[in-house]
């Protein structure tokens, strides 16, 4: 997908719902930044990073420089598995130990 298509995508994922319409813009930005921080902690053992892209999508990158744009959090995990070449099992004891 090109960068423009990624930027035009909507915030339709269930995890992006903000209740207060007056604070929605600021709350959404803070929530996205927090999610990116947490996801980077989870992906770091696989040497994959995630960045927010225009508050509309995410960019995954490997240590070798490969980059992919994904629309929402559901796509992040699938693409991270493809880029890393390994399934991400959040209950794997070795994986959990690497987060500590």
Secondary structure as GFF3:
##gff-version 3
##sequence-region A 1 100
A	DSSP	alpha_helix	3	8	.	.	.	ID=ss1
A	DSSP	three_ten_helix	14	16	.	.	.	ID=ss2
A	DSSP	alpha_helix	24	43	.	.	.	ID=ss3
A	DSSP	three_ten_helix	44	46	.	.	.	ID=ss4
A	DSSP	beta_strand	48	53	.	.	.	ID=ss5
A	DSSP	beta_strand	57	62	.	.	.	ID=ss6
A	DSSP	beta_strand	67	70	.	.	.	ID=ss7
A	DSSP	alpha_helix	73	84	.	.	.	ID=ss8
A	DSSP	alpha_helix	93	98	.	.	.	ID=ss9
###
